[in-house]
Amino acid sequence: MRVTTAQEIGLAIRQRRQELGLSQQALADRVGVGRQWIVEIEQGKPRAEIDLMLRTLDALGLQVSVAAGKSSREVGAQRPLPDAQQRREIDINAIIERARKGRA
């Protein structure tokens, strides 16, 4: 699944959290934030600090990769699940740009 908006990244986080059987509070504890922060991220609110977002993705086993010289459409993230065939791509540049413009 290609992820290009704050709402899509929130959905990806919610789905992965649920796959792992984690409550919002359990994920918040792993990340070091309050449960309300997780609630807002899962709802797609674009106020997230990038370091907290990266810690959240890491706590869920999701990875963001950024490659020099590639367009924002080619920048991706994938979920390293042993039996998963899906690839989730997170276009972090598009998310940041939409947040700057207030269109997330």
Sine and cosine of phi, psi and omega as CSV:
sin_phi,cos_phi,sin_psi,cos_psi,sin_omega,cos_omega
0.00,0.00,0.78,-0.63,0.06,-1.00
-0.99,0.14,0.73,-0.68,-0.02,-1.00
-0.90,-0.43,0.89,-0.45,-0.04,-1.00
-0.77,-0.64,-0.04,1.00,0.00,-1.00
-0.77,-0.64,0.28,-0.96,0.06,-1.00
-0.88,0.47,-0.58,0.81,0.02,-1.00
-0.90,0.43,-0.65,0.76,0.00,-1.00
-0.93,0.36,-0.63,0.78,0.04,-1.00
-0.93,0.38,-0.59,0.80,0.08,-1.00
-0.88,0.48,-0.68,0.73,0.03,-1.00
-0.90,0.45,-0.68,0.73,0.03,-1.00
-0.88,0.48,-0.66,0.75,0.02,-1.00
-0.91,0.41,-0.72,0.70,0.00,-1.00
-0.87,0.49,-0.73,0.69,-0.02,-1.00
-0.88,0.48,-0.70,0.72,-0.02,-1.00
-0.92,0.38,-0.65,0.76,0.03,-1.00
-0.85,0.52,-0.71,0.71,0.00,-1.00
-0.92,0.39,-0.62,0.79,0.07,-1.00
-0.85,0.52,-0.60,0.80,-0.01,-1.00
-0.99,0.11,-0.08,1.00,0.01,-1.00
0.95,0.31,0.47,0.88,-0.01,-1.00
-1.00,-0.09,0.63,-0.78,0.17,-0.99
-0.98,0.19,0.24,-0.97,0.08,-1.00
-0.88,0.48,-0.61,0.79,0.01,-1.00
-0.91,0.41,-0.65,0.76,0.01,-1.00
-0.89,0.45,-0.67,0.74,0.04,-1.00
-0.91,0.41,-0.68,0.73,0.03,-1.00
-0.84,0.54,-0.66,0.75,0.02,-1.00
-0.89,0.45,-0.65,0.76,0.01,-1.00
-0.90,0.43,-0.61,0.79,-0.06,-1.00
-0.99,0.12,-0.46,0.89,-0.04,-1.00
1.00,0.01,0.55,0.84,0.02,-1.00
-0.78,-0.62,0.12,-0.99,0.08,-1.00
-0.99,0.17,0.36,-0.93,0.00,-1.00
-0.86,0.51,-0.58,0.82,-0.01,-1.00
-0.87,0.49,-0.56,0.83,0.04,-1.00
-0.89,0.46,-0.69,0.72,0.03,-1.00
-0.89,0.45,-0.69,0.72,0.03,-1.00
-0.82,0.57,-0.75,0.66,-0.05,-1.00
-0.92,0.40,-0.62,0.78,0.03,-1.00
-0.90,0.43,-0.72,0.70,0.00,-1.00
-0.90,0.44,-0.43,0.90,0.05,-1.00
-0.99,0.11,-0.09,1.00,0.05,-1.00
1.00,0.08,0.36,0.93,0.04,-1.00
-0.95,0.32,0.77,-0.64,-0.12,-0.99
-1.00,0.09,0.33,0.94,-0.05,-1.00
-1.00,0.06,0.02,1.00,-0.13,-0.99
-0.90,0.43,0.68,-0.73,0.14,-0.99
-0.97,0.23,0.69,-0.73,-0.11,-0.99
-0.87,0.49,-0.59,0.80,0.00,-1.00
-0.91,0.41,-0.63,0.78,0.04,-1.00
-0.93,0.36,-0.61,0.79,0.04,-1.00
-0.89,0.46,-0.70,0.72,0.02,-1.00
-0.90,0.43,-0.63,0.78,0.06,-1.00
-0.90,0.43,-0.61,0.80,0.03,-1.00
-0.91,0.41,-0.73,0.68,0.04,-1.00
-0.86,0.51,-0.67,0.75,0.02,-1.00
-0.90,0.45,-0.67,0.75,0.00,-1.00
-0.89,0.46,-0.40,0.92,-0.01,-1.00
-0.99,-0.16,0.00,1.00,-0.02,-1.00
0.97,0.23,0.33,0.95,0.08,-1.00
-0.99,-0.11,0.60,-0.80,-0.04,-1.00
-0.83,-0.56,0.61,-0.79,0.10,-0.99
-0.94,-0.34,0.77,-0.64,0.07,-1.00
-0.85,-0.52,0.62,-0.78,0.01,-1.00
-0.81,-0.59,0.80,-0.60,-0.03,-1.00
-0.88,-0.48,0.74,-0.67,0.03,-1.00
-0.92,0.40,0.59,-0.81,0.08,-1.00
0.99,0.13,0.02,1.00,0.02,-1.00
-0.96,-0.28,0.49,-0.87,0.04,-1.00
-0.95,0.32,0.26,-0.96,0.00,-1.00
-0.88,0.48,-0.40,0.92,0.05,-1.00
-0.95,0.30,-0.36,0.93,-0.03,-1.00
-0.99,-0.14,-0.11,0.99,0.03,-1.00
-0.99,0.14,0.78,-0.63,-0.10,-0.99
-0.60,-0.80,0.10,-0.99,0.10,-1.00
-0.69,-0.72,0.53,-0.85,0.08,-1.00
-0.72,-0.70,0.43,-0.90,-0.03,-1.00
-0.99,-0.12,0.90,-0.43,-0.07,-1.00
-0.99,0.11,0.98,0.18,0.08,-1.00
-0.96,-0.29,0.72,-0.69,-0.10,-0.99
-0.85,0.52,-0.64,0.77,-0.07,-1.00
-0.96,-0.29,0.15,0.99,-0.04,-1.00
-1.00,0.07,0.71,-0.71,0.06,-1.00
-1.00,-0.10,-0.28,0.96,-0.06,-1.00
-0.97,0.24,0.48,-0.88,0.13,-0.99
-0.83,-0.55,0.77,-0.63,0.05,-1.00
-0.96,-0.27,0.82,-0.57,0.02,-1.00
-0.95,-0.31,0.78,-0.63,0.01,-1.00
-0.92,-0.39,0.91,-0.41,0.02,-1.00
-1.00,0.00,1.00,0.10,-0.09,-1.00
-0.88,0.47,-0.55,0.83,0.02,-1.00
-0.90,0.43,-0.67,0.74,0.01,-1.00
-0.92,0.40,-0.63,0.78,0.01,-1.00
-0.89,0.45,-0.72,0.69,0.00,-1.00
-0.90,0.44,-0.69,0.72,-0.01,-1.00
-0.89,0.46,-0.69,0.73,0.01,-1.00
-0.91,0.41,-0.62,0.79,0.03,-1.00
-0.90,0.44,-0.64,0.77,0.03,-1.00
-0.89,0.46,-0.61,0.79,-0.04,-1.00
-1.00,0.08,-0.11,0.99,0.02,-1.00
0.97,0.25,0.39,0.92,-0.03,-1.00
-0.94,-0.34,0.25,0.97,-0.05,-1.00
-0.95,0.31,0.00,0.00,0.00,0.00
